[in-house]
Amino acid sequence: MVLRKSIFGLAVLAASQISVAQGLGQRTNAIEEVVVSGVAGSGSRTAPSLQEARAELERIPGGIGFVESSDFLDDFAQSLGDTLVFTPGIFADTSAQRENRISLRGSGLNSSYERRGLTVLRDGVPITRASGSTEFQEMDPLSVHYLEVYKGANGLRYGAASLGGAVNIVTATGRTVEPGASLRVEAGSDDTRRSNLSLAAAGEQVDGYLTVTRLNSDGYREHSEVDSEYLFGNIGVQLSDALESRFYFTALRDTFELAGSLSRETALEDREATASPVIIGPFFPGGPVTVLDPGPVADDWDRNLEVVRFANRTVYRFENVQLDAGAWYSYRGLDHAITRFAGIIDHEETEWGVFSELSGTSQLANLPLDWVVGARHNRGDNDAKTFENNSGREGALRTRQDQESRNTVVYSQADLRVRDDLSVVAALQYLRSTRDNDAVLNATAGEVDHRQFNPRLGLLWDAADDVQVFVNASRGFEPPSMTDLTSGGALPFTELSAQRAWTLEVGTRGQRGPLSWDVAIYRSWLNNEMLDFGAPGARGFVSFTDNAEDTIHQGLEAGWDVAIARDALERQGLALTWRNALTVNDFYFDDDDTYSHNKLAGVPDVLYVSELRLSHARWYAGVSVRRVPSGPYVDFANTERTPGYTLLGLNLGWQVSESISLFASAENLEDEHYIANITTVADQSQENSNIYTPGQGRAFFAGISLSY
């Protein structure tokens, strides 16, 4: 399918899907009336209920997504990417056990580690660091109540103006879930074991929630063992009918081994293999041979992360105005053993931040007006060191850098209902980011300061009770992360420009009879897009980031649900749902001096995910498919791309009693060999780098949940 010449082709394709799509990205039905406060599931001022969150998202004239925990807990979801499988526009793959590369609308096409391009928050507080990078494994799917996805500049109130936008992970509280205790135990392939204990309680003024998860797995490759412990809790205090304050605590210890990247042939034929040692020479017959990198096992490649985070959010409602304010503090320790060239990366980082937001309702020229004004600021200080990697042991200190990152965001938004069925939404964001790298030992000092105003204008038309049409235009802005500027300490500080973009988006969402849909098409004109290149060699000795000139990202995001034979099956106590998500990507250079109009490497052109599920009050059975017709290009010269693949899955569940449930899932039933992740390079025909990560083979998981 050729969509390069203009967005017109995308519009035609989107129009053909409107009658069979889905609302808000996930199993959307009409918004139900919000129940009164105090009842389990009703939410509170600091913790909106599912219904309240959906209603808020419906007022956004742009691409959004909404994911309930029930949509992914049937499968063995280990990471953030696993929870977003049915969100159109997102491509998530696996680079290591528990580690995803997540790209939304082509954001962070292949940031090699410490991902960028997507702002991730927990209950409105950033998990994405002040330095601009995100460790997606800082999130435990079993602690999630629901997720809100704000594509592109639709997430500007969260400080997101990047191409990818923002994902806000909303956790359970004592007022949004049933009180009591639940125990979940799972086991499966590769000696995988996971256990979770959750407690919830709510009184008249105080409520609390606590969840603890332990995960162990040998991994599907050699040298890919995982050992993870996660603790999260929150306590809410309702000081009056108008005032509530909630305190959050997170503690994480996540360790996993790295098997490294392989050659294309090995990745497809021997997916359990680890990366081969890097050998230099001989340069003449009988000449010397140098083992530059003994490989992941000998050097114990791994990534060990510890995080402690405290946060508070306080909401006060008076008259027609609400004040939402809070603060957070976190500590992050990283011990990351990698190649001899990169060494052992050792980071100790502290971060703090504050935010404040006023929102309310009023009138403008006798027309209803909803408005928001807010600001947030955060700062991170990182003691960044690298050591020699001596067969997995920490050797001499090689480099040391004191890194300081700061971000300031000020934003405002007005939603003016000019007619009963038509709203104009205008927003403006000011974002300033600074990155200061102070060289202490064998490093290069440098500083960048990027700032920009980002406007957004949209129209939202309520075409019918359950049908919306929207259009918006926005300006995007993404400063480079500290990792982009320093390559994790492996390379000297390199000044990069901020990535900028203008985006036009049109779409529709809604529900008609047995059909619900969410369809959007967009086109982004980018300047200085940040692209990642792996240096030649096994696994790439190091990846570095560079700015492109002009690039284009355009695409189609279509999701649809169909309730098959709804009336007939309801009489039998059954429901048959066909769920679909289609993503079409067309990303390319715009008359580049080196790459002309080549496609951008990193993500496939088409991704289709589908599930057919039969449900009963006591049981369910579903079969799913993930189809990538042709894999992505691995290089910007477009000399090689990975093969396409089709993965089949199965999940089953049985509600044994009110307090006991059983569930099971199977992944890659046909045991297909495929490539899950790549490191992008300039020209693979010249470099012949080992840049391929194999996907998981056939796997089975099962579990039991006990609640009281």
N, C-alpha and C positions, 0 to 999 in steps of 0.2 A: 504494500500500500504506500503510495507516494503522496505525502502531505506537505512537501517542502515549500512549494511555491507561495502558498498563502494560507490563511486560517480558514478560507472558504471550504476547503475539503473537510476540515474538522467539523465545521458547522453542519454540513450535509449529513455526515456520519452521526453526529449527536442528535439531529432531528429525527433520524430513523429509529433512535432508541427511546424516545420520550415516552412512548406508550408502555414500555416494559423496563422500568427502572426502579430505584428505591430511594426513600427519603433519609436524610441525615446519615447516609453511609452504612447503617446497620439496622436491619429488621424494624423499621419505623412504622408505628401505627399513629393514629391521631392522638394529639396531646390530651391526656386525661386531666380532669380537674385536680388541682393540687389539694391534697388532704391537709387537715389542720395539724398544727404543730403539736408535738408531744406523742404522736402515734409513730410506732416503728416504721421507718421508711419515709417519713414526712420531711426529714431534714430540719435545718435550723438556720439562723442567720449566717453562721460561718461555714455551714455544710449544706449546700442546696441539695434537694432531693433529685431523683432522676427526672421527674416531670418538670421541675423548675429549670433544671439544666437544659433540657430539650427546648423548652419554651424560649429560653434566652438565646440559644443557638439559632432558632428559627428567625430571629430578627436580624441576622447577618446577611447582607446582600452579596454573598460570595461562597467559595468552596469551603465546606466544613465536613466534619465527621463526628459520629457519636458511637462509642463502643461500650456496651455493658459487659461486666465480667462474665456473665452467663454465655456470652458469645464465643469465648475462647477457653474457658475452664474445662470443657469437655476434652480438649486435646492437651497434650503435654507441653504447655506454654512455659518456656524457660526465660524469655527475654521480651523486651519491648516490641521487637519486630514481630514476634509470634502473636502479639495481641492485635496487630494492625493489619493482618492478612487480608481482611475483607474491606479495607478502606481504599477506595479507588484513588489512584495517583501515587500510591506508596509502593516502592519496590524495596523489599527487605531480604537480605541473604545472610548467610552465616560465614564469618571469617575465622572464628574459633568457637569452641564450646562456650555458650552463654554470651557470645559477643556478636553483635549484628552490625552490618552496614545498612543504614536506612536512608533512602533517597526519596524525597517528595518533590515532584515536579522537576527532577533532575538536580536537586540540591546536593552539594557535597558529593559529586559524581563518584569519586572513589578516594575519599580521604582515608589514608591507609590505617590510621588508628586515631583515637581521641577525635571522634567524629564532629563535623561542623555542618552548618546549613539548616539545622533544625533545633529550635529552642525547646527544651523539655523542662516542665515544671511539675512540682508536686503540690497540690492544693494552692496553686498560685505562686509558690515560692520556687525560684529557679533551681533545677538540678544542673542545668548547663552552667558551667563555671564562668566567672568574670573574664577569664582569658579567652572565652569563645568556644571551648571544646566541651564535648559531652561524653561521658562514660555511660553508655546505655545500660550496662549491667548494674548500675546503681539502683535500678528499679526491680522490685519483685512482683511478678504478675499476681501472686496470691494475696497481695495487699491492696489490690485495685478494686474500687467500687465501679467506676466508669472512667472513660477517657474522652476528652474533648479535643478535636483536631481542628486547628485554624490554619487553613492553607494560605501561604504567602502573607501578604500584608493584612489579611483578616485577623492576624494575631498581634496587631501593633500595640494593643493595650498591655500585652505581656512583654513588651520590649522587642518583639519579633518583627522584623521588616525584611527578612531574608526570603529567598525564593521558596524555601521549604515551609516557613511559618513556624507554628508552635503546637506542641502537644501538652495539654494540662492533664496530669494524672490525679484524679480525685479519689481519695482513700475513704474507706468506711469509717463511720463514727458510731457512737452508741445510740445516735438518733436516726441513723439511716439504714441500719440493719437490725434484725431481730436480736434482742438481748439473749445472752447465754454463751455457751462454749461450743466450739466445733474442732474436731480433730480430723485431719486429712493425711492419709498415708498412701504413697505411690511407689511403684517399682516397675522396672522394665529393662529393655535391652542395654547392653554394655555395662551391666551391673549398676544401673541407675537407681538411686533411692532418694525420695524426697518426702519430708514430713512437715506438717504445718499445724500449729495450734493457734486458734483465734479466740479472743474473749471480748464480749461487748456487754455494757451495762449502762443504764440510764435512770437517773433519779429526777426529781422535780427541778433541780437547779444544775446538777453536775452529771455529765455522761463521760464514758471512756471507752477506748478501743485499743486492743493490743494484739499483735500478730507476730509469730516467730516461725521462721522457715529454715530448714537445713536441707541442703542438696549435696549429694555425692554421686559422681559418675566417672567411669573409666574413659568415657568418650569413645566415639566410633573410629578414631585414629590412634595409632601408637603415640605415646607422649601427649595425651590431650585430657588428662585427668582433671576433674573439677571438684573443688571443696568450697562450699559457700554457706555462710551463716548470715541471717538477716533478721533484724528486729525493728519493728515500727510500732509506735503508739501515739495516741493523742488524747487529751483531756479537754473537754469543753465546760466552761462555767457560764451559766446564764445569770448575769448580775441583776438584770431587770428585764421587763418585757421588750425594752428597746436596745439593750446592751448585752453582748456576748463576746467572750474571749476564749480562744482555743490555742492550746500549746501542743507542739509536735516534737517528736524525738525519733531519730533514725540512727541505727548502728549497723554497719555492714562490714563483713570480712569476706572477700571474694578472691580465691586463688585458683588459677588454672594454668595448665601447661600449654605450650605452643608447639605445634607440630611443624609449622612452616609451610611455605608454598612449594608446589611441585611443577615439573614440566607438564605440558598438556597431555602427553602420552601416559605418564605415570598417574596423573590425576584421574584419568578416565579408566585405567586398567587396574590400578592398585591404590584404591582410595585410603587404605589404612596406613600407607607409607608416611614416613617423615621426610623432611627436606634432606637432600644430599649435601655432603660437605662441599665447600667451595675450594676448588683446586686451581692454582695458577701454575702454568708451565706443563710439561717442559717446552721451552722455546726452541730447542734443537734436540735431535736424537741423543738420548742418554743424558740430557740436561737435568738440572735440579727441578724438583716438584715441591711447591709450597702449599700446605693446607692452610688457607687463609681463614677459613671458618669451619671448625669441626662439625657443625650441625646442631640441631635443636636438642638432641639427647645428651651429647657430650658437654654442651655448654648450658644445659638445663634452661632452655628458653621458657620463660613463664611470665605471667602478669599477675601481681599480687596487689590487691587494693584494699585499703581500710578507710572507712568514712564514718564520721560522727557528725550529726547535724541537729541543731535546735532551731525551732521557728515558733513564731506567734502570729496569730491573726486576730484582730479585734474589730467588731462591726457594731456601729451605733446608728440607730435609725431615729430620726426626728423629723416631724412634719412630712414633707415630700422629698426629703434629702437623706441620703445614707452616707456615712463615713466608714471607709474600709481601710485599715492601716495595719502594718505589721513590720516584723524584722526577722532576720535569720543570721545564724553563725554556723560555719562548718569547718571541720578539719578533714584533710584528705592526705593519706600517705600512699605513695606508689613505689613499688619495687618491681622493676621490669627488666628482666634479663633477656638480652637479645643477641644479635650477632657480635663477633669480635670487633667489627667496624663500629657499630653503634654502642657497644659496651653494655653496662648495666645502668639503667636510668633510675635515679633515686630522687623522688620529689616529696617535699613536705609543704603543704599548702594550707593556708587559712583564708577564710573568706567571710565577709559580713555584708549585709545589705538591709535596706529599709524601703518601704513603699507606702504610699498613701493615695487614696482615691475618693473623690466625691462624685456621687451620682444622684440624679433626681428627675422629677417630672415637672414641667411647667408649660407655658404656652408662648407661642410666637405668632403675632398677627392672628390671634384667636385659633391657632392650629396647635394640636398636641405636640409637645416636644419632650423627648427623653434625651438626657445629656450626661456626659461623663468627662471628668477632668482628673488627671492623676500624674504621678511621678514616681520613679523608682531609681535607686542608686545602689551599686554594689562595687566592692573592691576585693581583689584577691592578691595575696602575697605568697610567692612560691620560692622556696629554697631549692633550686634545680641543680642537681649534680649528676655527673656520669662517672662511672668507674670502669676500669678494665674488667673484662669478663675472662677470668682464668678458669676454664673448665667448669663454669657454673658458680665459681666463687668470686666474691668481690675483691678486685685487685686495687691498684693504685688509683687515687683520685685523678681524673683526667681533665674535667671541666667543672666549673661552678659558676652559676648565674643567679643573681637576685632579680626576680621577675615581679613586676607590679602591673596589674590590670585593673582598669576602672571603666565603668559604664554609667552613663546618666541618660535617662529617658524621661521626657515630658510629653504628654499626649492629651488630646481632647477629642470628643466625638459628639455629634448631634444627630439625632434621629427624628426628623420632622415628618409627621404624617400629613401630607398635603391633600390627600383624599382618604376616604375610609379604606380604600384598597391600595393606596400607593404611598410609599415612604421614600424620602430622600435622606441618605445617610452620608454625612461628610465627616472626615476625620483628618487630623494632622498630628504627626509625631516628630519630635526632635530627638535625635540619638547622637550621642558623642561617646566614642570609645578611644581609650589610650592604652598603649602597650609599651612598657618601659623595661628594657633588658639591661641590667647593670652587670658588666663583666667583672668577675672576681678572679677567676683562674682560667687561662687558656681559652677564653671566649671573646666574642665580639659584642661590644655594647651597641645599643640602638634604641630608637624610640619612634613610634608612629602615633599620630593623633588624627583620627578621622571623625568627621561630623557631617550631618545632613538633615534637612527637613524632608519628611516623607508624607505627602498628602494622599488621601484616598477619597474617592467619590463614588457612590453607588446608588442604584435604584432598586427597590424591592416592591414587586407588584403581587398582591394577593389575588391571583386570577380567579380563584374559587376558594371555598372553605378549606380545602385540603391541597391546594395547588399554588405554588409560588414560582415566579419568574424573576431573575435578578441579572443585573449587569453592573460591573464596577471597573474602575481604572485606578491604579495605584503605582506609587513609586517605591522601589525596594532598595535595600542597602544592607550590606554585610561586610563588616571590617574583618581583616584577617585575624585568625587566632594566634596565640603565642606559639602554638605548635607549628603553625604554618610558617611563622617568622624564623623559627630556630630549628625545625626538624627534630624536636625533642632533645636538642643539645648536640646532635651529631654533626650539624653544619653551622657555619657562622651565621649571625643574624643577617637576614636579608629583608630589606624594606619592600613591602608589597602594597599595592593600591587596594582600596576597598572595592568590592564588587557592587555594581549599581545596576538597576533594572527598572524599566517601565512595563507594567503588565495590564493587559485588557482581558476581561473574563466575562462570559455570559453563561447562564445555565438555568435549570429548573429543578424543582424537587416537589414531591407531593405523593398523593395516594388516590387511587381510583379503583373502587371495588377490590378485587383480589391483588391488584398491582400497587407497588410503591416504588419510588424511584428517586435518584439523585444524579443528575447529569450536569457536567460543566465542561466547557472548552475554554482554553486560554492561549494567549501568545505573549511571550516575554521577550523584550529586546534588552540584552545584557551588554554591559561594558566592563572590562577588567574581570571577567569571570575567573575565579580561582580554580585551577585544574591541578591534579596531582600526577606526578611522574615518578615511577620507580626507576632507580638507577640500574644499569645493567648488572647481571649477576644472579645468583641463586637467592630467591625471595626478595631481591632488590636489597642491596646493602642498606639503603636508606631511601625513603621517599621524600621528595621535595615538592613544594607548591610554587606555581608561577601564574602570572596573570595572562589571560588571553586578551585579544583586542575586542572584537565584536562577535557575539554569538546569539543564537536564537533558540529559545525553548518554547515549544508549543505542544499541545496535547489534548487528549480527550480523557475524561474521567467519568465513567458510567457505572452505576450500581443499580441493580433492580432485584426485587423480590416478587415472587409469584406464589400466591396461596392456591395450590392446585385443588380443584374439585372441593372447594371450601365447604359449601353448604352440605353436600352429600357426606363428606367425611366427618363433619361436626356431629351429625346425627349418630355416627358410630363412635363418637368420643375420640376421633383422630384428627390430625392435621398433617398435611403434606406441603412442605415449603421448599421452593427452589430459589436459592440465594446465589447472586452473581455479582462479580466485580470485574470490570474491564478497564485496563489502562493502556492508552496508546501514546507513545512518546515519539517526538520528532525533534531532536536536539542536534544542532549543527553549527559549524563555524560560518560566519557571515563574511565571505571574501577575505579570508585570512591570508597573510603573506606567505605563510608556510603550508597551511593545510587547506587553503582554498575554501570549498564548501563541504568538506568532509564531515561525517557524523562525529559527534562527541562519543568517546569511549566510556564504558562503565555500566550502563543499564540497557536492557533489551528494548526493542521497539514496541513489543506487545506483550502484555501479561494478562492472562485470564484465570480467574479463580471461581470455582462454582461448588455448591453443595446441595444435595437433595436429601431432605431429612423427613422421616416419618415419626410423629410424636404422639404419645398417649399420656394420660395423666400420670401413669406409673413408669413409663419407659420411653426410650427414643432409639432410633437407629439412623445413621447418616453416612453417606458416601460423598467424598470430595475429590476434586481434581484441580491441580495447578498446572497450567499450560503456558510454556514459553516457546512459541514456534521457532524462534531463532535467537540465539544468545547474543550478548552485546559484543561490540568490537572491543578488543583488548588494547588497541593502540590508536592514537590520533591520526596516524597515517592510513588507517583502515586497511591493513594488510591481512588481518586475521580476526575472526570472531569465534566465540565458543558455540558449540552445538546446542540446539534447542532440546527441550525435554518435556515430559509429561509425568507428573507424580500423582498417584492415586492414594487416597486415605480412607479410613473407616473409623467411626466412633460409635460407641454403644453405651447406654446407661439404663439403670433400673433403680427406681425408688422402692427399696425393700419395705420400708416403713417410714413413718413421719420423721424419724431421726437417723435412718441409715440409708445410704445410697451407694451403689456400685457403678463404676464407669471404666471404660477401656477404649484405647485408640490404637490404630496401626498407621504407620507412615511409610510411604514409598513401597506400596504393596508389591509392585512388580520388580523391586530391587534394581531400579534403573541407575546406571552410572551416569553422573552428570557433574558439571562444574558449578559450584555454589557461589564462588567469589573470585575476583581477579584483582590484581594490582595493575592499574593502567600505566602504559609506557608510551614513549614517543613513536617508535617504529619497531615492532616485534620482529619483522623480517630481518632487521639488522642486529637486534640485540639478543634475540633468542633467550629471553629471561625466563626463569622459573617463577611464574606469577599466578599459578592456578591453585585454588583450594577446592578439593573434591567435596561433593555433597554426601549427606548421610544415606546409607543403604536402608534396607528393610528394617523396621524397628517396631516393637510392640511395648505398650505401657498399660498398666491397670492400677486402679486404686479404690479406696473405700473412704467414705466421709461419714463421720459420726457427729451428731449435734445434740445438744441438750439445752 
